[in-house]
C-alpha cells in the first residue's frame, strides 16, 4: 500500500490562523483551507478529505452548524472542533450528538493538534477496515445462501 498524505480541511474565519495552519502542516499533510463554512462545503464537493478541523466561532455559520451540514453529505471524515473556553456548551452539544471526534481549545498547540490528527486518522482507518470486512462478510453470506438454495432445490 502506498502511504498517502492525510487530507485535512481546516476552516477558520481568521486568515492568520489559516496561514499559520498551512505553514505548520503543509509538508506533513495535504492541507485545504477555507475562510467560511460555505467555502469549505465547496471544497468538500471537489476534494476527498479525511479530517475536518473547524473553529467554532465564525460569522454566518458556527463550527457545529457547519459540521451538521457536513454530516448530511460527507459523514466519513473525522471532525475536530477548535473552540475557546466560553463555547463549552457548544462543545458538549457537539460531542453528545456525535458530530465531533475531538475538540481542542484555541489557540491550538501544534504538537497537541498533530497528535489529535493522527489519532483521528487511526480511528478513520479502523472504521474503513471494518466497513470493508463487513462488505466482504455480506458477500460471502449471500454466496452461501445461494449455494444452500441450489442444494435444497436439487
Secondary structure by P-SEA (a helix, b strand, c coil): cccccbbbbbbcccaaaaaaaaaacccccbbbbbccaaaaaaaaacccccbbbbbcccccccaaaaaaaaaaccccbbbbbbbcccaaaaaaaaaaaccccccccccccaaaaaaaaaaaaaaaaaaaaaaaaaaaaaaaaaaaaaaaaaaaac
